[in-house]
Amino acid sequence: MTLFVGTSGWQYKDWRGVLYPEGVPVRLWLEEYTGHFPTVEINNAFYRLPSRETFEAWRSRVPDDFVVAVKASRYLTHIKRLKDPEEPVRRLMGHAEGLGSRLGPVLLQLPPTLKADPDLLDACLACFPSSTRVAVEPRHESWWTPRTREVLENRGAALCWADVRARPVTPLWRTADWGYVRFHEGRAQAWPHYGRRSLETWAQRIEETWTAGEDVYAYFNNDPNGAAVRNAMTFASLPQPSP
């Protein structure tokens, strides 16, 4: 099992002095970031989809083996609410494919008010290229049904395992031969850090679910106070299972 650990975004002012040395200009933060982590989740693509040229520029700035996950635009997930997905998915992928071989999974984070509609989700997932890994993070409890799991499994999409306050807020379903985990808020001091024991528990869950040759992507979204950086480094340093 190969674990790719990173953060949700890299441009946070309060990470200066935590991840970025004082003398490193903001324009070089991505390069500095790649010296510490093998992957990043482009979280701001949710708010405004970057141009293909921007994705191409990022591709030229990261190592060949660096992996960039992309959070889908809110136009698809929150405005259209997965309806009529063909054009939004085509536009999203037309831009994101500027990353070339660095493109990793695409994350669909659903609105907390969007109740379960497995057929709608299935139609949306069908619009993505078969070679694209898609992770889905539903946030309404009505989604936790056998039919939802069946749709994800049939499409090879990963249920995003989400953590809030150091506990899972999603079922721990394995729906694909790869995994996706997001850490939103820990319970340790100082807020919103995760404690080591909580991270060890998550590492064990991952180890027990995926096997040699399978990829798991884990992103820390608890960016305030540099928590994401510190927690991601700790998580990546935990003992990994033998291949």
ABEGO torsion letter per residue (X at the ends): XBBBBBBBEABBAAABGAABBAABBAAAAAAAAAAABABBBBAAAAABBBBAAAAAAAAAABBAABBBBBBBBAAAAAAAGGBGAAAAAAAAAAAAAAAEAABBBBBBBBBAABBBBAAAAAAAAAABBAABBBBBBBABAAABBAAAAAAAAAAGBBBBBBBBGGBBABBBBBABABBBBBBABBABOBOABBBAAAAAAAAAAAAAABBBGBBBBBBBABABGGAAAAAAAAAAABBBBBX
